Structure formats: C-alpha cells, structure tokens
C-alpha cells in the first residue's frame, strides 16, 4: 500500500460546517487503485460523513470520481478512515481528496500552496455534487490523504502500417491473422513476429 496527500497532523484547527465539502489538492505520483480516504479530526456532533475524490481541472476540483461508504464520526480526535466499495483506478496526476459532512467536523491543517484547499456548501442528503461546483479557496494543506495500491502503467504501443505489392495479402502477427494489406497494426512494445507471404498466386 502507498499514500498520497498529507499524512502528518497539522497544528492549526478549523471547523468544517455541516452540509459542506472540503478538499485538498495533491499529486498522485504513479498509476494506482485508491481504496480509502483518511482524514484527521473529530466530529463535534455525532453524524454521518463520507470521503470524496474529485478530478482536477486547471487547479480546481471538477468531476466526482468516487465517494466512499458512509460512516459516523464522533468526538474522538484521530484519523478517520473512509473506504471505497470499489477501488478507484487512477492515472498519475493531481486530484482533490476530502470529506462531505452532515454537521460540524473539526479538521487540522498547515500552510499550503495557493488555493490548495477548496470548499463549498452542498446538501449532504442529496450526495456530493458532480461536477464540484463553485468553490472558495484557501492556502491550507489539510491533514487528509488517500491510500492506494500502485499499478503498472499500460504498455506503450506503436502503429505499423504493413503494405505489399500486390495488395490484399493476408498478414499474420504472432500467428494471428490481422487482415489484408495495406493494414495498420497496433503493437505493444516488445518482440513480435510478422508474416507476409513472399509469393502471391494471381
């Protein structure tokens, strides 16, 4: 397992209001399957909450990529974990991770990059909006992170156009007929066997 986000506990305290989404922008350094979101804080009133993850568009939260299972949060300061029912398959890049609360939830934060934190009002009972919607921003790095399993990137591919004279000659790639010339063939990186008959009956 690996993480991306802020895994240390911030020294500053702020209260996230009810019916509010609050997220921070962090960089996922590799492809991965995100299984959960963890946030440090406490529920000032015992109410349910969910973790959310949004895509990034020019430095702002955009499309809802996933919401976790719901759980109740209590007046117990610590790391609260929220689990996705199905892991989110993400490519390396920037994402917004955070929490959607029904009532007041106390968070921890340190100074962050400009506009690193985004929040907006959002009625919890309707679920998180998609897209995120109009946001307010702060230069805060909230104590929140995502847990993920690294996955291998898809293999690189190359397109090869196979031609012959005369045309309409069957071509096999790795002993599989792919069509007749001229034909473009998409190949993954590595060794392949391409066969074109040297003689064609007329």
N, C-alpha and C positions, 0 to 999 in steps of 0.2 A: 504494500500500500504506500501511496505517496500523498502529499497535500499541496495545495496552492492557496494562498491567502495570508492572513496574519494569524500566526499560531501563538503569539505572545499576548500577554494581558496588558491592555492599555491602562495608563494611570488616570485618565480623565473619565468622568461619568456623565452620561446623558440619558434622558428618559425618552424612549420611543413611545409616541402616543398610540392609543388604540385605533384600529382601522387604518393602519399605516404600513407601508412597505419601506424598509430601509436597507440599502445595499451598498456594497463597496466593489470597486473595480480592481481586479487582479489578473495577472498573466499566468496562463497555463503553459508551461514550457515544452510540453510534448503531448501527443495524442493520448487520450485516456478515457476510461469509463468512470464517471463520477457516481459514487454510491451514497454519499451523505454530505450534509452541511452541518458544521458545528459553530456555535456562537457562544461567546462568554457573556454572562449577565444573570439576570433574575427577573421573574415575573412579579411585579408589585401587586398584582391581583391574579389569583389563580384562574387562568383562562387558557383556551387552546391557541396554538400558533402553528405556522408551517414555515419551512425553509423554501426559498425560491432561487432560481438561477435564470438569468436573462443574458441574451446576446449583447454584444457591444456594437454600436453604430456611431462612429466618429466621436468617441468619448462619452456617449450617453447610453443608458440601458434601453434596449429595443424590444426584441421578441422574447416572449416567455418560452424557455427551453424545457423547464421542468419545475414541478412543485413536489415537495416531499409529502410523506404521510403526516397527518396531523398528530400533535401530541400536546398535552397540557404542560404549562410551565408554572413553576411555583416560586415562592420567596426563598430561594435556595441558590446563593451565588455560586456559579461554576460554569463549566462547559456543557451546553445543551446540544444534544445530537438529534438531527432530523434526517430520516432515511428515505431515499427514493425507492418506490416499489419496483421500478425498473431502472438500472443504471443508465445514465446519460452518456452517449458516445459523442465525445467532443474532439475536435482538432485543436492543435496548439493555437493559442491566441488569447485575446482579452475577453473576460466575462465578468458579469456582475452577480455577486452572491450575497444573500442576506435573509431577512426574515419578514414575514407578514403576520401582524399581531391583531388580536381582538381587543386587547387592553394594554395598559402601560407595561413596558418591558425596559428594564434598565440595562444599557449597554456600556462597554468600555472602549476607549479609543485613544490613539496618539495622533500627533500631527501627521498629515499625509500629503499627497500630491494635490495640486489644484483640481477641484471638482472630482475628487476620488470617491466621495460618498454622495449618493443620491437618495432622495426620499420623496414620497407623495402620499396624500390621503387616498385610501382605497377601502371601500366597504368589505370587510372580511367575509361576510356571509355569502357574497357573490363570487368569491375566489379572486385571485390576483388578475389584474387586467392584462390583456395582450392586444397590442403592444403595451409597454410600460406606461406611457402617457407623459404628460408634462411633469417635469421634475424640478426640485430645488436641490442645490449642490452645496457641499461643504468640503474643506480641505482636511478631512478626517480619514484616518485609517482605522476602521473598526476591527475589533477582535473577532473575526469570523473567517473561516476557511472551509474549503471543500476537500473531501477525501476521495481519492481516485486510484484506479489501477492502470498503470501505463500499458498502452497497446502499441503494437508495431505499426508504423505508417504503411499505407498500401504501397506495393512495389511500383517503381517507376515504369512507365510504358513508352513505347516508341511505335510510330506508324511507318510501315514499309509498304511501298507500292510495288507489286510484282507485275511485270509486263513480259510479253513474249511475242515472237513472230513465228507463225501466225498467232492470232488472238484466240480466245476461248479455249485455252488449255487448262485442264484441271490442275489445281495446286494443292499440295498437302503440307501441313505444318505439324510437325511432331506426329506424323502418321494419321492425321485427321484431315479429311478433305474440307477445304475452306471456301472453295468456289473456283471460278474460272478467270483467267487473265483477260484484261487487266484488273487487278483487285488490290485494294488497300488492306493490309493486315496489321492489327494492333498486337504488339508483342510486349510481354514483360521483360525486364532486364534479365539477362542470363543466356544460356546456350539453347538454341533451337535448331531443329532440322527441317529445312525447307526443300521440297522436291518438286521439280517441274520436268515433265518428260523431255528428253533431248530430241526425240523424233515424234512427229505427229502424222498420223495417217490422214490423207486427204480423201 
